[in-house]
Amino acid sequence: MTARQFARRDPARSNARKEVFMLSYCSYTANNIHELPQYGCISSEQLHAIRVVSEVYPFSVNSHVAENLIDWANIPDEPMFRLTFPQAGMLSGDDYQTISDLVKSSADASLIREKARKIQLRQNPNPAGQMELNTPRFDDEPLHGMQHKYRESVLFFPLEAQACHACCTYCFQ
């Protein structure tokens, strides 16, 4: 039994559970995905798609999501996997092919970044006036770092914490 399993079975060891989690936290990105214990469950086609799409969009998933929330026997259709791992359909066919060809040919990283940036600049991260409609106001001044999309909730983005531990592919939809 691992320390993590022991801490989960013994509620009196809640501090141990926190310590074990802190010691075992790991973030996986396109650069170190090969270290993911479940790496062998991902097909070569899906790994290529992850690499291609992560050249355009951020990709990061933490060890808790990877180890506890994804049913690896059901990928690539498993919902948490689709939510946290880049999918080929996130890019148009032409954009996917452009980046895929560059990755397959081992093109210079600066060329890949240049092409990926052009794709990013064509995207609209705030369609239908979201920046104006979803930014709350106080005394007629916008409250930057917040979004109010739903009546019962507000999204808060502190400047110091602009990095997410799992970049969900469909964040806030």
Secondary structure, DSSP 4 states (H G I P E B T S, - for coil): --HHHHHHH-GGGHHHHHHHHHHH--EE-TTTGGGSTTGGGS-HHHHHHHHHHHTTS---EEHHIIIII--GGGTTT-HHHHHHS--GGGS-HHHHHHHHHHHHTT--HHHHHHHHHHHHHH--SSGGGHHHHHS-EETTEE-TTEEEEETTEEEE--GGG---SS--TTTT-
